Amino acid sequence: MVESIIVMLLACLVFFAVFQYAHLFACKTVLSHAAARGARARTVGFNEWMVRKSALVAAIPASGKRLAPQYSELNGAFVAAVGKTDVGKLIDFALHSNLRANGYAIEAGRIPEFMESINEPSSQTVLDYAYWDRTDVDINETTIFNGEDGSLLAVRVRQRHPLLIDRYAMEEGELQSVNEELYRDGSDGTEFDDGILISGQYSIENHYPLYLEDAKW
């Protein structure tokens, strides 16, 4: 029994570690896509706020729980078909049907309105997610604006994500040192108590100086 408990503890530790890294890798992929959408918005001449909105919308799958509007219950057809208690049947039914959850309908209707918002406070009343306030969108572009040559544009989207296993619960030793490294920002070594910083980046040729007379934004 003692040996089984020890093995189970180690197996659970490995499982949660693999699950955590898989989750972080998936989030990094989503943020890379968000950076690409932000870069696409900037390269056609949209301003900084429009770039941020484009990146935030693309980062929804990695942005945690929806805060505004508040979470709504499942579609009534789902509940009537399989009931709330059988999660497996509920997921299987969702994958093999054309029905959409209420949350999807809300997002589909709110995203266009969110993209029309004029500033951050007004946008938060339309659509907001738990990790959006932890999301930074950085734009870096070369300063070639002579109307003849293009320039290189790079957009980086960074987002803080909490870990499943808190670093303060780790024992002293190698696992603790590895976990502490995950909390560091690769640029300056700053530590965050509320998660680790994940980033995605995308570079594209900058087109808008070629067809806009005024390069200031």
C-alpha positions, 0 to 999 in steps of 0.5 A: 500500500505504501509503495502504491501511494508513493508511485501514485504521487509521482505519477500524479506529479508527472501527469500534472506537469505534462498537462501544465506544459501542454496547456502552456504550449496551446496558449502560446500557439493561440498567442502567436495567432493573436500576434499575426492578427494584430500584425495584419491589422497594423500592416493595413494602417489601423491604429494601435487600439484597433491592433489591440482589439484584433489581438484580444479577440484572436486570443479569446481561446487562451483568455480564461473565463468570460467576465462580461457578459456573464456566463449563461447556462447551456443551450436548452436543447443540449440539456433536454437531449442528454441532461447535465449530469452526463458530461461525456454524452454532452460533449459527444452530442455537441461534437455531432450536432449543429447546435451551439452553446449560448456562450458561442452565440453571445460571443458571435454577437458581441465581437463586432460590437467590441471591435467598434468600441472607442476605448478600453473602458467602453469595450469592457462592458461589451466583452471581457475575459479574465486574462485580458487585463494581463495581456500586452500587445507590443508593436515594433516597426522600422522607421522607413516612411519614404513612400517607396520602400516597405518596412518590417513590422513585428507584433508581440502578444504577452499574457500571464497565466497561472500555474496548476501547482503553485511554486510556494508549494514545491519542496526545495530542490530541482523541481522548485528551481525549475518552477521558479524559472517558469515565473521569470520574464525572459527579458529582465528576470522579473518574477510574477506571483500570479502566473508566468508570462507567455508570448507569441510573436509574428513579423510581416512586411509593413504595407501602410506607409506605401499607400498612406500619406500620413504615417503618424498614428 
